[in-house]
């Protein structure tokens, strides 16, 4: 029988917690500076990924971010959007509106 290792190591998360908190506190204000074209959390973590030293010091937190920021395929919201788009582009919808020239 194959045993799957846990995705995260809780002990390592505890050991890395202080450095994680300090890093977040020291970088939060810089992430909120314009331009605000990205989600603030994503912008913050993109800055962190440029630091190999930080990746080596808090790897468990980088695993958490990868898990949290990964969008699961097949979410209900995505399915609703595709259904709505398909209806809007269908021939049936085009027949529902009476097009008149002015």
C-alpha positions as CSV (number, residue, x, y, z in Angstrom):
1,X,0.0,0.0,0.0
2,X,1.3,3.4,-1.0
3,X,1.3,6.1,1.7
4,X,0.9,9.7,0.5
5,X,2.9,12.2,2.5
6,X,1.0,15.2,3.9
7,X,0.9,18.2,1.7
8,X,2.2,20.6,4.4
9,X,4.4,20.1,7.4
10,X,2.7,21.7,10.4
11,X,5.9,21.7,12.4
12,X,7.8,23.5,9.7
13,X,4.9,26.1,9.4
14,X,5.3,26.8,13.1
15,X,9.0,27.2,12.9
16,X,8.7,29.6,9.9
17,X,5.8,31.6,11.3
18,X,7.8,34.4,12.9
19,X,9.8,35.1,9.7
20,X,6.6,34.9,7.7
21,X,4.8,37.5,9.9
22,X,7.8,39.9,9.8
23,X,8.1,39.5,6.0
24,X,4.4,40.2,5.5
25,X,4.4,43.2,7.9
26,X,7.5,44.8,6.3
27,X,6.2,44.4,2.7
28,X,2.5,45.1,3.0
29,X,2.7,48.8,2.5
30,X,4.9,48.5,-0.7
31,X,2.3,46.1,-2.2
32,X,-0.4,48.6,-1.7
33,X,1.4,51.3,-3.8
34,X,0.0,52.2,-7.2
35,X,-0.4,50.8,-9.8
36,X,-3.0,48.6,-8.3
37,X,-3.6,46.5,-11.4
38,X,-3.1,43.2,-9.6
39,X,-4.7,41.6,-6.6
40,X,-2.7,42.8,-3.6
41,X,-2.0,39.3,-2.3
42,X,-0.7,38.2,-5.7
43,X,1.4,41.3,-6.1
44,X,2.9,40.8,-2.7
45,X,3.8,37.2,-3.3
46,X,5.2,38.0,-6.8
47,X,7.7,40.3,-5.0
48,X,8.6,37.5,-2.6
49,X,9.2,34.9,-5.3
50,X,12.0,37.0,-6.7
51,X,13.9,36.3,-3.4
52,X,15.5,32.9,-3.5
53,X,16.7,33.4,0.1
54,X,13.1,34.0,1.3
55,X,11.9,30.9,-0.7
56,X,14.5,28.8,1.1
57,X,13.6,30.2,4.6
58,X,9.8,29.9,4.4
59,X,9.1,27.1,1.9
60,X,6.0,25.8,3.7
61,X,4.3,29.2,3.3
62,X,5.1,29.3,-0.4
63,X,3.4,25.9,-0.6
64,X,0.4,27.4,1.1
65,X,0.3,30.3,-1.4
66,X,0.5,27.9,-4.3
67,X,-2.4,25.9,-2.9
68,X,-4.5,29.0,-2.2
69,X,-3.9,30.8,-5.4
70,X,-4.5,27.9,-7.7
71,X,-7.9,28.1,-9.3
72,X,-9.8,24.8,-9.4
73,X,-11.1,23.9,-12.8
74,X,-14.8,23.3,-12.8
75,X,-15.9,25.8,-10.2
76,X,-19.6,26.5,-10.3
77,X,-19.0,30.2,-11.0
78,X,-17.0,29.3,-14.1
79,X,-19.6,26.9,-15.3
80,X,-22.3,29.6,-14.9
81,X,-20.2,32.0,-16.9
82,X,-19.6,29.6,-19.7
83,X,-23.4,28.7,-19.8
84,X,-24.3,32.4,-20.0
85,X,-21.8,33.1,-22.7
86,X,-23.0,30.1,-24.7
87,X,-26.6,31.3,-24.4
88,X,-25.6,34.8,-25.4
89,X,-23.9,33.5,-28.5
90,X,-26.6,31.0,-29.5
91,X,-29.0,31.3,-32.4
92,X,-31.9,31.0,-30.0
93,X,-31.0,34.2,-28.2
94,X,-30.6,36.1,-31.4
95,X,-34.2,35.1,-32.3
96,X,-35.6,36.4,-29.0
97,X,-34.9,40.1,-29.9
98,X,-36.9,41.8,-32.7
99,X,-34.4,43.8,-34.7
100,X,-35.9,46.9,-36.2
101,X,-34.2,49.5,-38.3
102,X,-34.7,53.1,-37.3
